[in-house]
Amino acid sequence: MQLKNALASISQTDTAPNSPKRRPRGTHKWKKDVEHGHMQTTYSQLDYILLSKTLASAFTGLAKVEQRKFTGGSDHYLCWAELDMSLL
């Protein structure tokens, strides 16, 4: 079965793939020890919204990762995709 990643519709052209900077599709953040106890926040896409062929036909093309300063105790950002269920 072929699955479609709805978050792939979000552009990721502003930074290099391994950049520590926040990226449009970055869904996870963590701090890692860089050297001598200095911390660096790193962002990456760890979460996906996978759609079956049927659900992909209802995907409106609108998807987003809510990258807000406060994540409510989680190191994952909320991601969502809009589906038009009337198309099914």
Secondary structure, DSSP 8 states (H G I E B T S, - for coil): ---EEGGGGS---SS-TT-SS--TT--EEEEEEEETTEEEEEEE-----EE-HHHHTTEEEEEEEE--S--TT-SB-EEEEEE-GGG-
